[in-house]
Amino acid sequence: MELGILFLGVLAQIIGAFIVKDEVMYAKSLWFGILLACASTYHMYRSLDRALDQPEKTASRMIFRAYVLRYVIVIFCLVVIMITEGMNPLVFFFSYMSLKVTAFLQPITHKLCNQLFHETDPVPQAMPEETGEGDAAPKLTEEARTDGEVTEEQQNKQ
């Protein structure tokens, strides 16, 4: 995801070089927003990774707190930028929102990276619990294996 954010940052920098009057302020605002977007993706990954190991209620609270924290930081940065007038708040916000754009473009960038680096995605394999091959699965008789259905009578014979 960071690759997509950086790509959009470079693209915005190239386009902005021909459009804006104050290139230094534009570049500072753009790359600060891109940096914060990359930090947010990492924080999002870490938050989800930690929360998904918890029970459902705890996980939803942890995810919500992380979400609120990220947006409080963005709002704080916007307020500081507006007060100090050192950067353009609109450029900062749009560059931060590149995080959302890259989330939608992720399937495309994933395919491009696979082609570029000659990688393939792993083929999904069913878990033993899903196929009935685990220890908890009942052992099937030879008769059940041939026709594919196990009746109660066949189960009771085992």
KETIBA-803760 format. One record per residue (C-alpha): x negated, y, z negated; residue number from 1. Coordinates in Angstrom, 2 decimals. Each point is the difference from the previous one (the first is absolute). Example, Ala and Ser with C-alpha at 12.3 -4.5 7.8 and 13.67 -1.06 7.14 Angstrom:
KETIBA-803760
<atom><px>-12.30</px><py>-4.50</py><pz>-7.80</pz><i>1</i></atom>
<atom><px>-1.37</px><py>3.44</py><pz>0.66</pz><i>2</i></atom>
end
This chain:
KETIBA-803760
<atom><px>0.00</px><py>0.00</py><pz>0.00</pz><i>1</i></atom>
<atom><px>-2.89</px><py>2.32</py><pz>-0.75</pz><i>2</i></atom>
<atom><px>-1.23</px><py>-0.48</py><pz>3.55</pz><i>3</i></atom>
<atom><px>3.30</px><py>1.33</py><pz>1.35</pz><i>4</i></atom>
<atom><px>-0.10</px><py>2.98</py><pz>-2.37</pz><i>5</i></atom>
<atom><px>-3.55</px><py>0.84</py><pz>1.06</pz><i>6</i></atom>
<atom><px>0.91</px><py>-0.39</py><pz>3.67</pz><i>7</i></atom>
<atom><px>2.91</px><py>2.42</py><pz>-0.39</pz><i>8</i></atom>
<atom><px>-2.31</px><py>2.38</py><pz>-1.88</pz><i>9</i></atom>
<atom><px>-2.54</px><py>0.00</py><pz>2.83</pz><i>10</i></atom>
<atom><px>2.78</px><py>0.45</py><pz>2.56</pz><i>11</i></atom>
<atom><px>1.48</px><py>2.91</py><pz>-1.98</pz><i>12</i></atom>
<atom><px>-3.45</px><py>1.57</py><pz>-0.35</pz><i>13</i></atom>
<atom><px>-0.60</px><py>-0.16</py><pz>3.76</pz><i>14</i></atom>
<atom><px>3.43</px><py>1.41</py><pz>0.84</pz><i>15</i></atom>
<atom><px>-0.25</px><py>2.65</py><pz>-2.72</pz><i>16</i></atom>
<atom><px>-3.38</px><py>1.20</py><pz>1.28</pz><i>17</i></atom>
<atom><px>1.73</px><py>1.36</py><pz>3.09</pz><i>18</i></atom>
<atom><px>3.08</px><py>1.43</py><pz>-1.73</pz><i>19</i></atom>
<atom><px>-0.85</px><py>1.59</py><pz>-3.35</pz><i>20</i></atom>
<atom><px>-1.70</px><py>3.31</py><pz>-0.65</pz><i>21</i></atom>
<atom><px>-1.63</px><py>-0.80</py><pz>-3.35</pz><i>22</i></atom>
<atom><px>-1.70</px><py>-3.32</py><pz>0.72</pz><i>23</i></atom>
<atom><px>-1.79</px><py>-0.25</py><pz>-3.36</pz><i>24</i></atom>
<atom><px>3.19</px><py>0.35</py><pz>-2.03</pz><i>25</i></atom>
<atom><px>1.76</px><py>-2.44</py><pz>2.34</pz><i>26</i></atom>
<atom><px>-2.79</px><py>-2.56</py><pz>-0.32</pz><i>27</i></atom>
<atom><px>-0.17</px><py>0.30</py><pz>-3.81</pz><i>28</i></atom>
<atom><px>3.76</px><py>-0.37</py><pz>-0.31</pz><i>29</i></atom>
<atom><px>0.16</px><py>-2.87</py><pz>2.46</pz><i>30</i></atom>
<atom><px>-2.80</px><py>-2.07</py><pz>-1.50</pz><i>31</i></atom>
<atom><px>1.08</px><py>0.63</py><pz>-3.59</pz><i>32</i></atom>
<atom><px>3.44</px><py>-1.35</py><pz>0.93</pz><i>33</i></atom>
<atom><px>-1.56</px><py>-2.96</py><pz>1.81</pz><i>34</i></atom>
<atom><px>-2.24</px><py>-0.73</py><pz>-3.00</pz><i>35</i></atom>
<atom><px>2.99</px><py>0.10</py><pz>-2.35</pz><i>36</i></atom>
<atom><px>2.00</px><py>-2.24</py><pz>2.36</pz><i>37</i></atom>
<atom><px>-2.81</px><py>-2.58</py><pz>-0.01</pz><i>38</i></atom>
<atom><px>-0.21</px><py>0.18</py><pz>-3.79</pz><i>39</i></atom>
<atom><px>3.78</px><py>-0.46</py><pz>-0.18</pz><i>40</i></atom>
<atom><px>-0.12</px><py>-3.14</py><pz>2.14</pz><i>41</i></atom>
<atom><px>-2.63</px><py>-1.47</py><pz>-2.30</pz><i>42</i></atom>
<atom><px>2.03</px><py>0.98</py><pz>-3.07</pz><i>43</i></atom>
<atom><px>3.11</px><py>-1.49</py><pz>1.57</pz><i>44</i></atom>
<atom><px>-1.83</px><py>-3.27</py><pz>0.68</pz><i>45</i></atom>
<atom><px>-1.37</px><py>-0.21</py><pz>-3.54</pz><i>46</i></atom>
<atom><px>3.36</px><py>0.89</py><pz>-1.56</pz><i>47</i></atom>
<atom><px>1.87</px><py>-2.62</py><pz>1.99</pz><i>48</i></atom>
<atom><px>-2.66</px><py>-2.62</py><pz>-0.61</pz><i>49</i></atom>
<atom><px>0.19</px><py>0.51</py><pz>-3.77</pz><i>50</i></atom>
<atom><px>3.77</px><py>0.36</py><pz>-0.17</pz><i>51</i></atom>
<atom><px>0.83</px><py>-3.12</py><pz>2.00</pz><i>52</i></atom>
<atom><px>-1.65</px><py>-2.16</py><pz>-2.65</pz><i>53</i></atom>
<atom><px>2.51</px><py>1.27</py><pz>-2.58</pz><i>54</i></atom>
<atom><px>3.64</px><py>-0.92</py><pz>-0.72</pz><i>55</i></atom>
<atom><px>2.55</px><py>1.73</py><pz>2.23</pz><i>56</i></atom>
<atom><px>1.05</px><py>2.79</py><pz>-2.36</pz><i>57</i></atom>
<atom><px>-3.55</px><py>0.85</py><pz>-0.98</pz><i>58</i></atom>
<atom><px>-1.10</px><py>-0.11</py><pz>3.64</pz><i>59</i></atom>
<atom><px>2.71</px><py>2.41</py><pz>1.15</pz><i>60</i></atom>
<atom><px>-0.90</px><py>2.44</py><pz>-2.80</pz><i>61</i></atom>
<atom><px>-3.70</px><py>-0.20</py><pz>0.86</pz><i>62</i></atom>
<atom><px>0.67</px><py>0.56</py><pz>3.71</pz><i>63</i></atom>
<atom><px>2.30</px><py>2.94</py><pz>-0.71</pz><i>64</i></atom>
<atom><px>-2.55</px><py>1.61</py><pz>-2.34</pz><i>65</i></atom>
<atom><px>-2.75</px><py>-0.35</py><pz>2.60</pz><i>66</i></atom>
<atom><px>2.28</px><py>1.51</py><pz>2.66</pz><i>67</i></atom>
<atom><px>0.82</px><py>2.98</py><pz>-2.23</pz><i>68</i></atom>
<atom><px>-3.67</px><py>0.47</py><pz>-0.91</pz><i>69</i></atom>
<atom><px>-1.02</px><py>0.17</py><pz>3.67</pz><i>70</i></atom>
<atom><px>2.60</px><py>2.64</py><pz>0.80</pz><i>71</i></atom>
<atom><px>-0.76</px><py>2.02</py><pz>-3.13</pz><i>72</i></atom>
<atom><px>-3.62</px><py>0.15</py><pz>1.16</pz><i>73</i></atom>
<atom><px>1.09</px><py>1.11</py><pz>3.49</pz><i>74</i></atom>
<atom><px>2.28</px><py>2.70</py><pz>-1.46</pz><i>75</i></atom>
<atom><px>-2.78</px><py>1.15</py><pz>-2.33</pz><i>76</i></atom>
<atom><px>-2.42</px><py>0.25</py><pz>2.93</pz><i>77</i></atom>
<atom><px>2.59</px><py>1.93</py><pz>2.03</pz><i>78</i></atom>
<atom><px>0.58</px><py>2.47</py><pz>-2.84</pz><i>79</i></atom>
<atom><px>-3.75</px><py>0.54</py><pz>-0.47</pz><i>80</i></atom>
<atom><px>-0.47</px><py>0.46</py><pz>3.75</pz><i>81</i></atom>
<atom><px>2.82</px><py>2.53</py><pz>0.17</pz><i>82</i></atom>
<atom><px>-1.26</px><py>1.96</py><pz>-3.01</pz><i>83</i></atom>
<atom><px>-3.65</px><py>0.11</py><pz>1.05</pz><i>84</i></atom>
<atom><px>0.73</px><py>0.43</py><pz>3.73</pz><i>85</i></atom>
<atom><px>-3.22</px><py>-1.88</py><pz>0.73</pz><i>86</i></atom>
<atom><px>1.73</px><py>-2.44</py><pz>2.32</pz><i>87</i></atom>
<atom><px>3.10</px><py>-0.18</py><pz>2.13</pz><i>88</i></atom>
<atom><px>2.70</px><py>-1.84</py><pz>-2.00</pz><i>89</i></atom>
<atom><px>1.94</px><py>-0.99</py><pz>3.13</pz><i>90</i></atom>
<atom><px>-3.03</px><py>-1.62</py><pz>1.64</pz><i>91</i></atom>
<atom><px>-0.85</px><py>-1.73</py><pz>-3.28</pz><i>92</i></atom>
<atom><px>3.53</px><py>-1.38</py><pz>-0.35</pz><i>93</i></atom>
<atom><px>0.19</px><py>-1.18</py><pz>3.61</pz><i>94</i></atom>
<atom><px>-3.38</px><py>-1.68</py><pz>-0.25</pz><i>95</i></atom>
<atom><px>1.10</px><py>-1.72</py><pz>-3.21</pz><i>96</i></atom>
<atom><px>3.13</px><py>-1.19</py><pz>1.79</pz><i>97</i></atom>
<atom><px>-2.25</px><py>-1.75</py><pz>2.52</pz><i>98</i></atom>
<atom><px>0.27</px><py>-2.74</py><pz>-2.62</pz><i>99</i></atom>
<atom><px>3.64</px><py>-0.50</py><pz>1.03</pz><i>100</i></atom>
<atom><px>-0.77</px><py>0.10</py><pz>3.72</pz><i>101</i></atom>
<atom><px>-2.74</px><py>-2.60</py><pz>-0.30</pz><i>102</i></atom>
<atom><px>2.32</px><py>-2.29</py><pz>-1.93</pz><i>103</i></atom>
<atom><px>2.27</px><py>-0.08</py><pz>3.05</pz><i>104</i></atom>
<atom><px>-2.97</px><py>-0.40</py><pz>2.37</pz><i>105</i></atom>
<atom><px>-1.64</px><py>-2.74</py><pz>-2.08</pz><i>106</i></atom>
<atom><px>1.19</px><py>-2.94</py><pz>2.17</pz><i>107</i></atom>
<atom><px>-1.47</px><py>1.67</py><pz>3.08</pz><i>108</i></atom>
<atom><px>-3.32</px><py>0.89</py><pz>-1.66</pz><i>109</i></atom>
<atom><px>-0.18</px><py>-3.52</py><pz>-1.44</pz><i>110</i></atom>
<atom><px>0.25</px><py>-1.52</py><pz>3.50</pz><i>111</i></atom>
<atom><px>-2.57</px><py>2.46</py><pz>1.34</pz><i>112</i></atom>
<atom><px>-2.45</px><py>-0.82</py><pz>-2.81</pz><i>113</i></atom>
<atom><px>0.49</px><py>-3.73</py><pz>0.60</pz><i>114</i></atom>
<atom><px>-0.84</px><py>0.48</py><pz>3.68</pz><i>115</i></atom>
<atom><px>-2.89</px><py>2.35</py><pz>-0.71</pz><i>116</i></atom>
<atom><px>-1.65</px><py>-2.27</py><pz>-2.58</pz><i>117</i></atom>
<atom><px>1.04</px><py>-3.29</py><pz>1.69</pz><i>118</i></atom>
<atom><px>1.98</px><py>-1.16</py><pz>-3.02</pz><i>119</i></atom>
<atom><px>3.20</px><py>-2.00</py><pz>-0.26</pz><i>120</i></atom>
<atom><px>2.62</px><py>-0.12</py><pz>-2.71</pz><i>121</i></atom>
<atom><px>0.25</px><py>-3.22</py><pz>-1.98</pz><i>122</i></atom>
<atom><px>2.83</px><py>-2.34</py><pz>0.89</pz><i>123</i></atom>
<atom><px>2.48</px><py>-0.13</py><pz>-2.89</pz><i>124</i></atom>
<atom><px>0.19</px><py>-3.36</py><pz>-1.74</pz><i>125</i></atom>
<atom><px>2.93</px><py>-1.24</py><pz>-2.06</pz><i>126</i></atom>
<atom><px>-0.58</px><py>-0.48</py><pz>-3.71</pz><i>127</i></atom>
<atom><px>0.27</px><py>-3.60</py><pz>-1.31</pz><i>128</i></atom>
<atom><px>3.16</px><py>0.99</py><pz>-1.93</pz><i>129</i></atom>
<atom><px>1.64</px><py>1.12</py><pz>3.24</pz><i>130</i></atom>
<atom><px>-0.78</px><py>-3.20</py><pz>1.89</pz><i>131</i></atom>
<atom><px>0.88</px><py>-2.43</py><pz>-2.79</pz><i>132</i></atom>
<atom><px>-3.54</px><py>-1.40</py><pz>-0.14</pz><i>133</i></atom>
<atom><px>-0.72</px><py>1.18</py><pz>-3.55</pz><i>134</i></atom>
<atom><px>-0.06</px><py>-2.12</py><pz>-3.17</pz><i>135</i></atom>
<atom><px>3.50</px><py>1.18</py><pz>-0.94</pz><i>136</i></atom>
<atom><px>1.50</px><py>-1.25</py><pz>3.28</pz><i>137</i></atom>
<atom><px>1.78</px><py>-3.35</py><pz>-0.19</pz><i>138</i></atom>
<atom><px>-1.70</px><py>-2.90</py><pz>1.76</pz><i>139</i></atom>
<atom><px>1.93</px><py>-1.09</py><pz>3.05</pz><i>140</i></atom>
<atom><px>0.68</px><py>-3.57</py><pz>0.95</pz><i>141</i></atom>
<atom><px>-0.91</px><py>-1.31</py><pz>3.44</pz><i>142</i></atom>
<atom><px>3.71</px><py>-0.05</py><pz>0.95</pz><i>143</i></atom>
<atom><px>0.36</px><py>3.69</py><pz>-0.92</pz><i>144</i></atom>
<atom><px>-3.04</px><py>0.94</py><pz>2.02</pz><i>145</i></atom>
<atom><px>1.39</px><py>-1.51</py><pz>3.18</pz><i>146</i></atom>
<atom><px>3.38</px><py>1.71</py><pz>0.08</pz><i>147</i></atom>
<atom><px>-1.06</px><py>3.18</py><pz>-1.83</pz><i>148</i></atom>
<atom><px>2.72</px><py>0.07</py><pz>-2.69</pz><i>149</i></atom>
<atom><px>-0.18</px><py>-1.23</py><pz>-3.54</pz><i>150</i></atom>
<atom><px>3.27</px><py>-1.19</py><pz>-1.53</pz><i>151</i></atom>
<atom><px>0.70</px><py>-0.25</py><pz>-3.71</pz><i>152</i></atom>
<atom><px>-0.14</px><py>-3.76</py><pz>0.25</pz><i>153</i></atom>
<atom><px>-3.49</px><py>0.14</py><pz>1.50</pz><i>154</i></atom>
<atom><px>-1.12</px><py>2.44</py><pz>-2.72</pz><i>155</i></atom>
<atom><px>1.32</px><py>-2.30</py><pz>-2.72</pz><i>156</i></atom>
<atom><px>-1.90</px><py>-2.98</py><pz>1.42</pz><i>157</i></atom>
<atom><px>-3.24</px><py>1.82</py><pz>-0.63</pz><i>158</i></atom>
end
